[in-house]
Amino acid sequence: MLLPIRQRFPNRALSNVAAAVSAELGASGLASSLPAGSSVAVGAGSRGISNIAVIVRAVCDYFASAGMKPFIFPAMGSHGAGTPEGQSKVLAQYGITEAAMGCPVNSRFETTPLGISDLGVETFAGNDALSADAIFVVGRVKWHTSFNGGIESGVCKMLAIGLGKLDSASSSHRHGRKHGMEAVIRSVARHILGTGRILGGLAILEDAHHNTAQVAALPAEGLMRREEALLATVKQWMPRLPVPEIDILIVDEIGKDISGTGMDLKVVNRNALATYNPWPDTPRVQRIYARDLSANSYGNAVGIGAADIVHSRLVAKLDPHAGRVNAETAGSLAMVRVPLHFPTDRECLDLLSKTVGKLHREDVTMVWIRNTLELGSMLVSGNLKNELRGNSMVEFAGEPFEMDFDEAGQLRSRDWH
């Protein structure tokens, strides 16, 4: 039996995202530091950020209204299969096109070395961004899926890794194995900021419902300190699975647009080596079943290696080249290993149920989510009902129903998301 539930996360959604961006940038006075007619390169990344097209358009409109000449460039490492065409396609899929943004989208892959950081890391910036008089990046500040620190994913990481394309991504990850990724991101971001080419960035914070909850203009001076405070805030909003232990976690889709590691490893309790349950304050998950690959991942199935079994449809959609580029850049082969896979949901779940140490199938606990970004609604097995009754953050959202399969052995689709 499956029970639809909702988690009662606070709703922090901004009522008018474009207006909030305009107001925040207007109050910052960032444009006033540039001469009239200056060109501004606006960097946008590869993650599936809510309202990203609205936000980037508002940023470009702000600079244009101040008499500047904005254009957009992809600030991403290995996404889009590591090609300028692929990265333009990623932005277009998010609605970031020249027609929609009212300004050019310039995607090039050549980079220029910018020197060595204080940790000895080679730094780069894309020639698309460097062709402008000033650079401004737009990124979501959140916890990183693979490490803990005062700076994780956000504007600094975009400067350290996305700005310099594959060259920066490869260099930073290579040195990260020695120094740790937080230290490398801080070191490279400091160096990039020290060049004087960075005007600043816009930090985006999302609530547990994946809503745009806050935007913050970060001038280059003091950018890292401001980002630390924003990360501390958003970590308090982090959504989690609602029970402390799960036998089988069913994930409908993984993908680079969902997480840099395909699924948020701090939600599913894995790490970049696919180690089981390394995060002590996170619900323990015995087995993970991934059913499909997001269309917006463009064949990059990084994160498949964190699953124990996957549906064969996911394997059929993966692009080995895209996965190789990601694995080579990040230095993480475990995340692209292909696990056991079968052509039906029934086969996958039957095998998993036999490996969790329960004598009876009815004792196996299950949680079924769409992806790791969307944890507001989910299905849980009926044997978790009593445990969830005492959780004030959870409400039952519909009538229970049996997990059933069609004649081909596939789970029947239900409108529960």
RODO-2510 file (C-alpha; in nm, 4 decimals, decimal comma):
residues 417
     n   res          X          Y          Z
     1     m     0,0000     0,0000     0,0000
     2     l     0,1202     0,3519    -0,0836
     3     l     0,0225     0,6724     0,0936
     4     p     0,0441     1,0166    -0,0718
     5     i     0,1927     1,2694     0,1698
     6     r     0,2958     1,6340     0,1708
     7     q     0,5669     1,7921     0,3806
     8     r     0,4661     2,1226     0,5372
     9     f     0,7694     2,3256     0,4395
    10     p     0,7349     2,7020     0,4854
    11     n     0,6439     2,8785     0,1621
    12     r     0,8915     3,1617     0,1131
    13     a     0,8143     3,2299    -0,2548
    14     l     0,8617     3,5861    -0,3773
    15     s     0,5361     3,7275    -0,5126
    16     n     0,7051     3,9029    -0,8072
    17     v     1,0487     3,7652    -0,8925
    18     a     1,1344     4,0129    -1,1697
    19     a     1,0392     4,3095    -0,9517
    20     a     1,2486     4,1729    -0,6638
    21     v     1,5538     4,1415    -0,8913
    22     s     1,5054     4,4927    -1,0274
    23     a     1,4652     4,6402    -0,6808
    24     e     1,7684     4,4565    -0,5431
    25     l     1,9950     4,5596    -0,8296
    26     g     1,8617     4,9147    -0,8278
    27     a     1,9409     4,9484    -0,4586
    28     s     2,2905     4,8066    -0,5125
    29     g     2,4014     5,0863    -0,7442
    30     l     2,6297     4,8430    -0,9263
    31     a     2,5705     4,9927    -1,2700
    32     s     2,6765     5,3385    -1,1513
    33     s     3,0365     5,2163    -1,1210
    34     l     3,0591     5,1589    -1,4971
    35     p     3,0935     5,4190    -1,7734
    36     a     2,7911     5,4629    -1,9990
    37     g     2,7934     5,2217    -2,2893
    38     s     3,0025     4,9578    -2,1111
    39     s     2,9475     4,5979    -2,2153
    40     v     2,8478     4,3568    -1,9373
    41     a     2,8824     3,9789    -1,9682
    42     v     2,6041     3,8121    -1,7671
    43     g     2,6878     3,4523    -1,6763
    44     a     2,4114     3,1921    -1,6469
    45     g     2,4667     2,8321    -1,5405
    46     s     2,3388     2,4838    -1,6068
    47     r     2,1233     2,4055    -1,3033
    48     g     1,7451     2,3843    -1,3081
    49     i     1,6864     2,7058    -1,1114
    50     s     1,3268     2,8179    -1,0715
    51     n     1,2425     3,1325    -1,2699
    52     i     1,5936     3,1455    -1,4125
    53     a     1,4844     3,2998    -1,7440
    54     v     1,2818     3,5649    -1,5604
    55     i     1,5776     3,6418    -1,3340
    56     v     1,8377     3,6629    -1,6107
    57     r     1,6069     3,8830    -1,8202
    58     a     1,5590     4,1172    -1,5236
    59     v     1,9373     4,1379    -1,4753
    60     c     1,9910     4,2220    -1,8425
    61     d     1,7079     4,4773    -1,8346
    62     y     1,8681     4,6451    -1,5331
    63     f     2,1995     4,6932    -1,7103
    64     a     2,0351     4,7973    -2,0376
    65     s     1,8189     5,0561    -1,8615
    66     a     2,1353     5,1978    -1,7036
    67     g     2,2851     5,2548    -2,0482
    68     m     2,5009     4,9406    -2,0580
    69     k     2,5246     4,6746    -2,3280
    70     p     2,4585     4,3355    -2,1658
    71     f     2,5047     3,9974    -2,3270
    72     i     2,4708     3,6473    -2,1819
    73     f     2,7321     3,3724    -2,1734
    74     p     2,7165     3,0144    -2,0379
    75     a     2,9078     2,9915    -1,7085
    76     m     2,9294     2,6151    -1,6788
    77     g     3,2047     2,3550    -1,6811
    78     s     3,1203     2,0220    -1,8418
    79     h     2,7461     2,0534    -1,8976
    80     g     2,6180     2,0515    -2,2553
    81     a     2,8717     1,7749    -2,3303
    82     g     3,1478     2,0318    -2,2947
    83     t     3,0803     2,2154    -2,6227
    84     p     2,9740     2,5770    -2,6930
    85     e     2,6788     2,4555    -2,8983
    86     g     2,5693     2,2187    -2,6253
    87     q     2,5886     2,4891    -2,3610
    88     s     2,3863     2,7306    -2,5723
    89     k     2,1282     2,4556    -2,6076
    90     v     2,1171     2,4130    -2,2293
    91     l     2,0442     2,7833    -2,1838
    92     a     1,7832     2,7759    -2,4601
    93     q     1,6054     2,4873    -2,2878
    94     y     1,5683     2,7113    -1,9827
    95     g     1,4214     2,9881    -2,2002
    96     i     1,7432     3,1889    -2,2162
    97     t     1,7600     3,2858    -2,5832
    98     e     1,8446     3,6084    -2,7622
    99     a     1,4807     3,6629    -2,8528
   100     a     1,3539     3,6045    -2,4995
   101     m     1,6287     3,7999    -2,3225
   102     g     1,6426     4,0990    -2,5555
   103     c     2,0208     4,0779    -2,5827
   104     p     2,2807     3,8495    -2,7461
   105     v     2,3807     3,5078    -2,6131
   106     n     2,7524     3,4554    -2,6742
   107     s     2,8820     3,1006    -2,6243
   108     r     3,2487     3,0363    -2,6931
   109     f     3,4780     2,7759    -2,5443
   110     e     3,8234     2,9319    -2,5745
   111     t     3,9700     3,0527    -2,2450
   112     t     4,2518     3,2785    -2,1317
   113     p     4,4794     3,1871    -1,8369
   114     l     4,4512     3,4384    -1,5526
   115     g     4,7444     3,3196    -1,3448
   116     i     4,7952     3,0947    -1,0437
   117     s     4,5915     3,1248    -0,7244
   118     d     4,7449     3,1303    -0,3769
   119     l     4,6925     2,7515    -0,3560
   120     g     4,8747     2,6951    -0,6820
   121     v     4,5580     2,6408    -0,8888
   122     e     4,5652     2,7405    -1,2556
   123     t     4,2833     2,9885    -1,3202
   124     f     4,1001     3,0717    -1,6432
   125     a     3,8150     3,2781    -1,7803
   126     g     3,6216     3,2239    -2,0998
   127     n     3,6967     3,4582    -2,3854
   128     d     3,3240     3,5179    -2,4246
   129     a     3,3132     3,6781    -2,0789
   130     l     3,6498     3,8493    -2,1127
   131     s     3,5328     4,0304    -2,4273
   132     a     3,3149     4,2502    -2,2034
   133     d     3,4122     4,5498    -1,9936
   134     a     3,2682     4,3842    -1,6816
   135     i     3,1477     4,0398    -1,5773
   136     f     2,8402     3,9683    -1,3646
   137     v     2,7245     3,6146    -1,2819
   138     v     2,3848     3,4827    -1,1755
   139     g     2,3826     3,1705    -0,9579
   140     r     2,1892     2,9831    -0,6912
   141     v     2,3479     2,9650    -0,3463
   142     k     2,2887     2,6263    -0,1838
   143     w     2,4589     2,3369    -0,0130
   144     h     2,6925     2,1334    -0,2313
   145     t     2,6037     1,7698    -0,2755
   146     s     2,9565     1,6389    -0,2163
   147     f     3,1233     1,8454     0,0571
   148     n     3,0490     2,0648     0,3590
   149     g     3,1829     2,4138     0,4139
   150     g     3,1138     2,7817     0,4655
   151     i     3,1183     2,8267     0,0870
   152     e     2,9658     2,5504    -0,1258
   153     s     2,7543     2,5982    -0,4410
   154     g     2,6896     2,9534    -0,5502
   155     v     2,8415     3,2627    -0,7032
   156     c     3,1968     3,1852    -0,5865
   157     k     3,1796     2,8370    -0,7355
   158     m     3,0521     2,9816    -1,0621
   159     l     3,3485     3,2209    -1,0705
   160     a     3,5947     2,9456    -0,9810
   161     i     3,4601     2,6697    -1,2063
   162     g     3,1949     2,7906    -1,4506
   163     l     3,3599     3,1111    -1,5718
   164     g     3,6622     2,9269    -1,7105
   165     k     3,4724     2,6450    -1,8855
   166     l     3,6282     2,2985    -1,8924
   167     d     3,9755     2,4387    -1,8219
   168     s     3,8739     2,5845    -1,4865
   169     a     3,6503     2,2909    -1,3991
   170     s     3,9286     2,0407    -1,4643
   171     s     4,1932     2,2437    -1,2838
   172     s     3,9773     2,3115    -0,9789
   173     h     3,8603     1,9526    -0,9387
   174     r     4,2127     1,8192    -0,9846
   175     h     4,3475     2,0409    -0,7079
   176     g     4,0362     1,9729    -0,5026
   177     r     4,1506     1,6163    -0,4466
   178     k     4,4530     1,7525    -0,2608
   179     h     4,3216     2,0659    -0,0900
   180     g     3,9463     2,0024    -0,0693
   181     m     3,6893     2,1713    -0,2923
   182     e     3,5959     2,4503    -0,0539
   183     a     3,9568     2,5638    -0,0215
   184     v     4,0015     2,5532    -0,3994
   185     i     3,6802     2,7445    -0,4686
   186     r     3,7783     3,0130    -0,2183
   187     s     4,1311     3,0367    -0,3571
   188     v     4,0294     3,0596    -0,7224
   189     a     3,7365     3,2943    -0,6547
   190     r     3,9686     3,5282    -0,4599
   191     h     4,2113     3,5280    -0,7504
   192     i     3,9405     3,5926    -1,0096
   193     l     3,7909     3,8727    -0,7999
   194     g     4,1400     4,0192    -0,7645
   195     t     4,1691     4,0692    -1,1405
   196     g     3,9192     4,3545    -1,1231
   197     r     3,7137     4,2080    -1,4077
   198     i     3,4231     4,0995    -1,1890
   199     l     3,1507     4,3546    -1,1165
   200     g     2,9672     4,1154    -0,8868
   201     g     2,6895     3,8604    -0,8931
   202     l     2,3267     3,7954    -0,8146
   203     a     2,2684     3,5218    -0,5566
   204     i     1,9426     3,3267    -0,5751
   205     l     1,8040     3,1418    -0,2728
   206     e     1,5305     2,8810    -0,3068
   207     d     1,3032     2,7486    -0,0349
   208     a     1,2260     2,3831     0,0307
   209     h     0,9522     2,3931    -0,2342
   210     h     1,2087     2,4958    -0,5013
   211     n     1,0541     2,8457    -0,5103
   212     t     1,2593     3,1622    -0,5576
   213     a     1,2673     3,2911    -0,2009
   214     q     1,5338     3,5630    -0,2028
   215     v     1,7680     3,7415    -0,4427
   216     a     2,0752     3,9321    -0,3310
   217     a     2,3084     4,1585    -0,5278
   218     l     2,6690     4,0884    -0,4310
   219     p     2,9295     4,3494    -0,5270
   220     a     3,2764     4,2079    -0,5899
   221     e     3,4053     4,3656    -0,2706
   222     g     3,2831     4,1534     0,0185
   223     l     3,1202     3,8988    -0,2127
   224     m     3,2558     3,5915    -0,0369
   225     r     3,1542     3,7134     0,3084
   226     r     2,8016     3,7890     0,1885
   227     e     2,7719     3,4485     0,0249
   228     e     2,8747     3,2731     0,3469
   229     a     2,5836     3,4369     0,5287
   230     l     2,3384     3,3461     0,2522
   231     l     2,4511     2,9826     0,2520
   232     a     2,4024     2,9623     0,6283
   233     t     2,0462     3,0873     0,5781
   234     v     1,9518     2,8513     0,2961
   235     k     2,0971     2,5487     0,4762
   236     q     1,8289     2,6049     0,7395
   237     w     1,5671     2,5691     0,4650
   238     m     1,7024     2,2414     0,3252
   239     p     1,4307     1,9806     0,2596
   240     r     1,4850     1,6245     0,3774
   241     l     1,3191     1,2875     0,3480
   242     p     1,0601     1,2537     0,6279
   243     v     1,1720     0,9333     0,8016
   244     p     1,5106     0,8409     0,9536
   245     e     1,5527     0,5098     0,7681
   246     i     1,4322     0,3889     0,4280
   247     d     1,4824     0,0463     0,2726
   248     i     1,4133     0,1482    -0,0886
   249     l     1,4097     0,5016    -0,2291
   250     i     1,2478     0,5243    -0,5735
   251     v     1,3617     0,8271    -0,7742
   252     d     1,1686     0,8957    -1,0940
   253     e     1,4412     1,1038    -1,2591
   254     i     1,8011     1,2125    -1,2203
   255     g     1,9836     1,4761    -1,4239
   256     k     2,2366     1,7587    -1,4324
   257     d     1,9541     2,0129    -1,4281
   258     i     1,8382     1,8617    -1,0971
   259     s     2,1798     1,8388    -0,9307
   260     g     2,5435     1,8535    -1,0328
   261     t     2,5577     1,4889    -0,9257
   262     g     2,2304     1,3900    -1,0942
   263     m     2,0548     1,3588    -0,7600
   264     d     2,1335     1,5540    -0,4446
   265     l     2,3706     1,3265    -0,2563
   266     k     2,2869     1,4980     0,0719
   267     v     1,9234     1,3972     0,0245
   268     v     1,9876     1,0348    -0,0772
   269     n     2,2836     0,9986     0,1642
   270     r     2,5650     0,9058    -0,0719
   271     n     2,8877     1,0793    -0,1721
   272     a     3,0920     1,1125    -0,4908
   273     l     3,2407     0,7676    -0,4253
   274     a     2,8864     0,6231    -0,3938
   275     t     2,9592     0,5440    -0,0272
   276     y     2,6490     0,4351     0,1615
   277     n     2,5110     0,6823     0,4181
   278     p     2,8168     0,9024     0,4790
   279     w     2,6173     1,2024     0,6104
   280     p     2,5373     1,1442     0,9803
   281     d     2,2471     1,3917     1,0086
   282     t     2,0663     1,2632     0,6997
   283     p     1,8066     0,9822     0,6754
   284     r     1,9701     0,6466     0,6030
   285     v     1,8818     0,4937     0,2666
   286     q     1,9612     0,1287     0,2030
   287     r     1,8821     0,1030    -0,1679
   288     i     1,8186     0,3537    -0,4476
   289     y     1,6219     0,2803    -0,7638
   290     a     1,6475     0,5440    -1,0397
   291     r     1,3837     0,5141    -1,3121
   292     d     1,4681     0,7739    -1,5777
   293     l     1,6953     1,0537    -1,6994
   294     s     1,5746     1,4124    -1,7181
   295     a     1,5326     1,5439    -2,0720
   296     n     1,7212     1,8587    -1,9737
   297     s     2,0290     1,6551    -1,8783
   298     y     2,1096     1,5981    -2,2471
   299     g     2,2278     1,2427    -2,1960
   300     n     2,4577     1,3249    -1,9047
   301     a     2,3736     1,0479    -1,6585
   302     v     2,6178     1,1491    -1,3855
   303     g     2,4736     1,0198    -1,0585
   304     i     2,3687     0,6887    -1,2083
   305     g     2,6484     0,5307    -1,0048
   306     a     2,4822     0,6365    -0,6791
   307     a     2,1870     0,4099    -0,7581
   308     d     2,1814     0,0372    -0,6832
   309     i     1,9540    -0,0515    -0,9738
   310     v     1,8205     0,1578    -1,2610
   311     h     1,5535     0,1080    -1,5224
   312     s     1,6881     0,0153    -1,8658
   313     r     1,5211     0,3243    -2,0152
   314     l     1,7675     0,5398    -1,8210
   315     v     2,0625     0,3455    -1,9592
   316     a     1,9229     0,3778    -2,3125
   317     k     1,9150     0,7581    -2,2782
   318     l     2,2657     0,8097    -2,1428
   319     d     2,5311     0,9642    -2,3652
   320     p     2,8662     0,7982    -2,2835
   321     h     3,0576     1,1009    -2,4131
   322     a     2,8707     1,3447    -2,1886
   323     g     2,9259     1,1179    -1,8891
   324     r     3,2921     1,0770    -1,9716
   325     v     3,3456     1,4539    -1,9963
   326     n     3,1780     1,5027    -1,6585
   327     a     3,3697     1,2183    -1,4927
   328     e     3,7020     1,3310    -1,6355
   329     t     3,6419     1,6922    -1,5355
   330     a     3,5259     1,6149    -1,1815
   331     g     3,7634     1,3205    -1,1318
   332     s     3,4743     1,1035    -1,0111
   333     l     3,4341     0,7771    -1,1994
   334     a     3,1992     0,6241    -0,9422
   335     m     2,9201     0,8646    -1,0348
   336     v     2,9033     0,7388    -1,3952
   337     r     2,9286     0,3637    -1,3310
   338     v     2,6271     0,1843    -1,4731
   339     p     2,4602    -0,0421    -1,2121
   340     l     2,2365    -0,3394    -1,2719
   341     h     1,9421    -0,2496    -1,4917
   342     f     1,6267    -0,4249    -1,6060
   343     p     1,3526    -0,3342    -1,8541
   344     t     1,0664    -0,3377    -1,6017
   345     d     0,9908    -0,1723    -1,2700
   346     r     0,8748    -0,5035    -1,1310
   347     e     1,2104    -0,6754    -1,1883
   348     c     1,4039    -0,3863    -1,0378
   349     l     1,1894    -0,3611    -0,7249
   350     d     1,1666    -0,7377    -0,6748
   351     l     1,5452    -0,7681    -0,6686
   352     l     1,5926    -0,4697    -0,4386
   353     s     1,3335    -0,6000    -0,1931
   354     k     1,5326    -0,9205    -0,1532
   355     t     1,8512    -0,7349    -0,0554
   356     v     1,7423    -0,5147     0,2363
   357     g     1,7425    -0,7783     0,5088
   358     k     1,3653    -0,8067     0,5589
   359     l     1,2094    -1,1536     0,5778
   360     h     0,8714    -1,0408     0,4501
   361     r     0,8028    -0,8121     0,1557
   362     e     0,5357    -0,6257     0,3509
   363     d     0,8017    -0,5112     0,6006
   364     v     1,0112    -0,3351     0,3346
   365     t     0,9806     0,0427     0,3681
   366     m     0,9654     0,2547     0,0547
   367     v     0,9645     0,6233    -0,0327
   368     w     0,8926     0,7328    -0,3889
   369     i     0,9925     1,0822    -0,5074
   370     r     0,9951     1,2571    -0,8424
   371     n     1,3501     1,3916    -0,7971
   372     t     1,5655     1,5312    -0,5203
   373     l     1,4641     1,8912    -0,5898
   374     e     1,0966     1,8236    -0,5253
   375     l     1,0403     1,6769    -0,1801
   376     g     0,7139     1,8488    -0,0978
   377     s     0,4975     1,5633    -0,2279
   378     m     0,5827     1,1949    -0,2326
   379     l     0,4521     0,8446    -0,1798
   380     v     0,5450     0,6294     0,1196
   381     s     0,4729     0,2679     0,1976
   382     g     0,1848     0,1989     0,4366
   383     n     0,4166     0,0490     0,6988
   384     l     0,5506     0,4017     0,7619
   385     k     0,2103     0,5463     0,8495
   386     n     0,2386     0,5184     1,2271
   387     e     0,5867     0,6683     1,2265
   388     l     0,4701     0,9619     1,0156
   389     r     0,1680     1,0304     1,2375
   390     g     0,3992     1,1877     1,4903
   391     n     0,5709     1,4128     1,2371
   392     s     0,4208     1,7614     1,2545
   393     m     0,5785     1,8476     0,9188
   394     v     0,3806     1,5777     0,7344
   395     e     0,0192     1,5588     0,6263
   396     f    -0,1546     1,2719     0,4497
   397     a    -0,2665     1,3990     0,1114
   398     g    -0,5037     1,1382    -0,0294
   399     e    -0,6427     0,7908    -0,0120
   400     p    -0,3993     0,4977     0,0090
   401     f    -0,3679     0,2715    -0,2937
   402     e    -0,1855    -0,0451    -0,3858
   403     m     0,1394    -0,0292    -0,5805
   404     d     0,0355    -0,1897    -0,9050
   405     f     0,1969    -0,2798    -1,2332
   406     d     0,0603    -0,3013    -1,5852
   407     e     0,0789    -0,6111    -1,8028
   408     a     0,4324    -0,5184    -1,9088
   409     g     0,5549    -0,4997    -1,5488
   410     q     0,5770    -0,1195    -1,5356
   411     l     0,4464     0,0889    -1,2467
   412     r     0,1147     0,2466    -1,3329
   413     s     0,1331     0,6234    -1,3581
   414     r    -0,0571     0,8225    -1,0946
   415     d    -0,1034     1,1946    -1,0519
   416     w     0,0545     1,2313    -0,7070
   417     h     0,3400     1,4771    -0,7699
***
